[in-house]
């Protein structure tokens, strides 16, 4: 029995992708570009290694379905409730601005209304796969730019649903009114989504409860995959997007007790299929377009990257995000998206797009993905765009630290706390209990409102902004405490604070020990490393439960830290207690 040719083609493409990834890693470029490049080299316009394009496309579509299923698992209905502004406002403004600008340009160029709308809305969609991978790699999912970008992407993915029914009506083959058709499509989609979620929320928890009783990992994984694929199929029966069905399945499953376990089971499969998806996109890349029509091809790439960069940044500012988050969020959205290819294929079926136009836009779209992904790596070190956006930030009424009243203008000898998540709230509560004056800067508007409702002096402000630093009276502050997830923002804050008030102590949090020395070199007074602190807490808990007295436990942990080469990194002074037990007290070894 001979294996199908596609297996050999995939194996060669995979080897090529690994080789390119190793080369690009030396250049500090992301593996996504390696996958796209591998597809381009192995595809019809390259070495023609891969011949069965339909099989690859089928795998790629399955990869997108699993990707959005995994996204849904990470964004439950409860969590989506907290990012409604980026989804509803940011997504709407970004798509409207991009579609409007593209539509106007194409109409002026002499194109028809239906074709102009089709091309414009296809270009308004960004790549969920590329952006989410980049945010995860850069650990910016919970950052302000991450929240805005993910919200905008969710809106775009949901928009694909009505588009799949609206686009076929643009070809003029139906006598029905396109507006009526579009309205019916949206109504049908809404009913289908509501009914499907209602049924899934009743049935899915009961099914997984029974499966969990079997204690079979294989059965659980099969059920997870089946729920995602099954709901995707159900949505397709309603005439909706496969990807939307998978996304909704993930959202519903995330609200059950089995969401976290499902994420752990699906992610390895998702990553493998996502790689296949990127390789399949690379197969569509035809470098000859840049030889045959260089000006048009380069112009489309530039318009996609620069235009979507600008519209994304404006959308972020309108939503209430500061200039830095808007600058980075615009970059994250500045590429053609995988669902743009879906919209184009629908347009081709409706007779609105020629094969040559599809070839041109798809090639330029893949090129924009490569350019955009490269810019994502460099963007945090480029700050010129933030300065350009600052006037627009004020013009659009973005909120800032200048909200405090006159009572805050004479504040001095206070602590400036930046970030009000779990760790920041703990620091703030401790400062308040100690009777110390402080104020908080936060870029999450929901946290600002919640903090103010609890009586905290918290304001919406960006610590990297010189204006925010002045209003926070950093020169008069006794210390600055940085509890933020954005490492590059922390670096910039340290640099700018050192320039404004070099005598102000800076206490900074970072995730990894490797980042401590660079932050100290920039001017931080103290750096608390999360991975070291968590290791300390874990070792303390184990030693305590093993009957080791606190004095010996502390000595053992300090010695271990120094043996690892991190001398001086233990943030626990000798006279501190260990997990609430004072030195010499071993009466609570069971942790009760």
C-alpha positions, 0 to 999 in steps of 0.5 A: 500500500503506497502512502498518499503523495501529500504525506511526502510533500508535507514532510518535505515542507516541514523539513524546509520550514524547520531549516528556515526557522533555524536560520531565521532564529539567528536573525531573531525573526519569528517562526511564522515567517519561516512557515510562510517562506517554506510554503513559498519555496515549496509551492507552485511558484517555487520549487513545486515540491507541493502539488496537492494544493487542495489537500493542504487547503483542507488541512489549513481550514481545519487548522483555522477551525482549531485555532478559533476553538482554542481562542474560544477556550481562552475567552469565556463569556465571563471574560468577554464581558470585560473586553466589550469595549475593544470588541464593540467599539474598537472593532467597529471603528477599525473595520469602519475606518479601513473599509471606508478608506479603501472603498473611497479610494477604489471608487475614485479609481473608477471601480464599481460599488460592489467590487470596491466594498468587497476589496475594502472589507476583505482588506479590513480583516487582520490575521488572528493566527499571526497576531495571537501567536505574536502576542503570546510570544511577547507575553502581551496578551494581558497588556493594554495593546493586547486587550485592544487587539484581541477585542478588534480581532474577535469583532472581525472574526464575528463579522465574517458571519454576515459577510459570508451571506452578504458577499454572494448577493453583491454579484447581482445574480439575485433579484432580491434587494441587497440591503434586505438580504444583508438584514436577513443574513444578520438576523439568521446569524443572530438566531443561529448563534443564540440557539446554538449557545443555549443548547450547548450550555445545557448539553455540553456540561452534562456530556463532559461530566459523564466523560470525566467519570471515565478518567480516560484522557483519550476519550476526553480529548476526542470529546473536546475535538468533537465538540469543536468540529461538531459545532462548526459543522452545525453552524455550516448547516445554518449557512454560517462560518465553520470558524465561528462555530468552533469559536462558540464551542470554545467559549461555551466549553470555557464556561464549564469546569473543564475549560482549563483542561481542554485548553491543555489538551488542544494547544499542542494540536492547534500549534501543529495545525497552525504551522500547516496553515501558515505553510499553506498560505505561503503556497499561495505566494507568487513572487512573479507578481512583484516582477510583472506588476512591481508598483501595484504589488508594492503599493498594495503591501504599503497601503495594507501595512501603513493604512491599517496601522493608522486606522488601528491606532485611531480606533484604539485612541477612540476606544480610550487606550493611550498613545503607546497602546494605540501605536502597538495595537495598530502595528498588530492589526497591520496585515491582511487576514486569513478570512480576507482570503475567504471573502475574496474566494466568495467574491470570485464565486460571485463573479466579482473578482478575477483570478489574476486579481486574486493572485495579486491580492493574495500575494500582496496579502502574504507579503504584508503578513511577513512585513507586519510580523517583522515590524511587531518584533521591532515596534516596542523599540520604535517610539516616534509614532507615539509622539505623533499620536499624542496630539490626536490622543488629546484631540479625541479626549483620551483619559489621562492622569490630569483627571485628579482635582486640586487636592492632588496637586500638592501631593509629596512624599508619596508612592506612585504605584503603576499597575493595579492587577492582583499584585498591584492591588495587594501593594496598594492595600498594604500601603493604605493599611500602613497609612502611607500616601500613594496614587495609582496609574492604570491603563485598564479603565475597568480597573480604574473604575473598580479601584475608585469605587473602592476608594483608591486614588487611582487614575487612568494614565500611562507611566511612559508619558512625560505628562503623566509623570509630571502630574503624578509628581514623581519628583516629590515621590518617595518611590515608584513601584512598577507592577506592569506586564509590558517589559518594554514599557517598564524599560522606557518608564525607568529611562524616562523617570531617570531623566526627570528625577534620577533620585526617585527609587524605582522598584520594578517587577519582572517575570524572568531573572534574566531581565533583572540585570538589564533593568538594574543597569537602566536605573531600577533600584530593586527588581523582584523576579516572579520566577524566583519568588514563585520558586521561593514560595514553592520551596518554602511550602515543601520544606514547611510541610516536610517539618523543616523549621523556618530558620533552616528553611530560609537558610536552605533557600538562600543557599540554593539561590546563591548556588544557582548564581543569583547571589543577592536576589533573595528578597526575603530579609533574615528577620522575615517570617516564612509563610506566616510562621515566625522564626523558630515556630514549627507548630503549624507544619500542616499549613492549617 
